Amino acid sequence: MRRTTVRPASESTRLRPGRLPARRLRAVRRRERGSGGAATFAHCLHAEWIKIRTMRSTLYVLLGTLAFCAGLAALNGSSAGDEFAGRSPADQAAFDPLATSLRGYLIAQITLGLLGGLVITSEYGTRTIVSTLASVPHRGRVLTSKAVVLVAVAFPTGLVVSSTGFLVGQAALSGAGAPHLTLSDGGALRGIFGGGLYLALAGLFGLALGTVIRSTTATVTTLFGVMLIVQPFAPALPGGLGDWVTTYWPPIAGGQIITSYQDPDLLTPWAGLGVMAGCVAVMMGAAHAVFRKRDA
């Protein structure tokens, strides 16, 4: 019978005191640092894309916005064209065919702002925000990925809405014998592209509001107040306040991007859009600060 001899491990294979535990400890710490860990920004983008694509409201909002704006462009173009001949010479000189066909942005900014709000408020409503933050503890990464995906949806939608409204509205004006534009005319492409940018900013504004307010109903109410209610009442405000609001209120200033007639008392189109972009940047900064500090 052969006897098995157990030889002591060589010096190179012996476990040195403290070596393996320290190595394991470093591995554990790396896993802890990366515990949202495995969820990179690309993963967050993919997850947010799935969320916004599978929300039933997304398709309804986008199709409804396109249909409504195209219909409004046809109605505005037809009615404005029929009334053009009866206008005074001063009103004819100030006639803005671009703004006439793109007036649907007033409603589109609400619908895309609502979509932006739903990106975050729907998660608070169903409490899925808890699992989202458990998977990705880096809150700035979560909100930034929501904003990027929202812009990827809202900007092309805004371009389609603006270009459709332009083509339908200008065709209606042409049919009525009123002044109209083509894509080669000055300001036409700027209005279409700028309209897409404006509507993307409106979506981000809704996202920022939804992050701060966390309620879909309150977000919609605030959107209506900020983007629709202030504009018609601005001239009635007392003294210089009315002039300031008419000139610098972000949705009013940003709306200058879809005009071809330059009112000397208002901001230029790109300056106005810059005011809107600055407001949205401030709101998104506030949303990031609130999102990082508040409990889910």
Residue pairs with C-beta under 8 A, 6 or more apart in sequence:
31 37
35 137
36 135
36 136
36 137
36 138
36 141
39 47
39 135
39 136
39 138
39 141
41 141
41 144
41 145
43 136
44 136
44 141
44 142
44 144
44 145
45 145
45 148
45 149
47 132
47 145
48 119
48 145
48 146
48 148
48 149
49 149
49 152
51 119
51 123
52 58
52 119
52 149
52 150
52 153
55 118
55 122
57 115
57 118
57 122
58 115
58 153
61 111
61 112
61 114
61 115
62 115
62 153
62 157
64 111
65 107
65 108
65 111
65 112
65 157
65 161
66 157
66 160
66 161
66 164
68 104
68 107
68 108
69 104
69 105
69 107
69 108
69 161
69 164
69 165
70 104
70 164
70 165
70 168
72 103
72 104
72 107
72 165
73 101
73 102
73 103
73 104
73 164
73 165
73 166
73 168
73 169
73 172
74 168
74 169
74 172
75 172
76 100
76 101
76 103
76 169
76 172
77 100
77 101
77 168
77 169
77 170
77 171
77 172
77 173
77 175
77 176
77 178
78 172
78 175
78 176
80 95
80 100
80 173
80 176
80 178
81 172
81 173
81 174
81 175
81 176
81 177
81 178
82 176
84 92
84 95
84 176
84 177
84 178
84 179
85 177
85 178
87 95
94 261
95 178
95 179
95 261
96 259
96 260
96 261
97 169
97 170
97 173
97 178
97 179
97 180
97 181
97 260
98 166
98 181
98 187
98 188
98 191
98 258
98 259
98 260
99 258
99 259
99 260
99 261
100 169
100 173
101 165
101 166
101 168
101 169
101 170
101 172
101 173
102 162
102 165
102 166
102 169
102 191
102 195
102 258
103 165
104 161
104 165
105 161
105 162
105 165
105 195
105 198
105 199
105 255
105 258
106 227
106 228
108 158
108 161
108 199
108 202
109 198
109 199
109 202
109 227
109 251
110 202
110 220
110 223
110 224
110 227
110 228
112 154
112 157
112 158
112 199
112 200
112 202
112 203
112 206
113 202
113 203
113 205
113 206
113 209
113 223
113 227
114 206
114 219
114 220
114 223
115 150
115 153
115 154
115 203
115 206
116 150
116 154
116 202
116 203
116 204
116 205
116 206
116 207
116 208
116 209
116 210
117 206
117 207
117 209
117 210
117 216
117 219
117 220
117 223
118 210
118 216
119 146
119 149
119 150
119 207
119 210
120 129
120 143
120 146
120 207
120 210
120 211
120 214
121 210
121 213
121 214
121 215
121 216
121 219
122 216
123 129
123 132
124 214
124 215
125 216
129 296
130 296
132 142
133 139
133 142
133 296
136 142
139 291
139 292
140 288
140 291
140 292
142 291
143 211
143 287
143 288
143 291
146 207
147 204
147 207
147 284
150 203
150 204
150 207
151 200
151 203
151 204
153 203
154 199
154 200
154 202
154 203
154 204
155 196
155 197
155 199
155 200
156 196
157 196
157 199
158 195
158 196
158 197
158 198
158 199
158 200
159 192
159 193
159 195
159 196
161 195
161 196
161 199
162 191
162 192
162 193
162 195
162 196
162 199
162 258
163 192
165 195
166 181
166 183
166 188
166 191
166 192
170 180
170 181
170 182
171 180
173 179
173 180
174 180
181 187
181 188
181 260
182 188
183 189
186 260
187 260
188 260
190 257
190 269
191 257
191 258
191 259
191 260
194 257
194 258
194 269
194 270
194 273
195 257
195 258
197 257
197 273
198 254
198 255
198 257
198 258
198 273
198 276
201 254
201 273
201 276
201 277
201 280
202 227
202 251
204 280
204 283
204 284
205 223
205 226
205 279
205 280
205 283
206 219
206 223
207 284
207 287
208 280
208 283
208 284
208 286
208 287
209 219
209 222
209 223
209 283
210 216
210 219
211 287
211 290
211 291
212 283
212 286
212 287
212 290
213 219
213 222
226 251
227 251
230 245
230 249
230 251
230 252
231 249
231 251
231 252
234 242
234 245
234 246
234 249
234 252
235 242
235 246
236 242
237 245
243 265
245 252
246 252
246 265
246 266
247 253
247 265
247 266
247 267
248 267
248 275
250 275
250 276
250 278
250 279
250 280
251 276
252 272
253 266
253 267
253 271
253 272
253 273
253 275
253 276
254 272
254 273
254 275
254 276
254 277
255 272
256 266
256 267
256 268
256 269
256 271
256 272
256 273
257 269
257 270
257 272
257 273
258 269
259 269
262 268
262 269
266 272
267 275
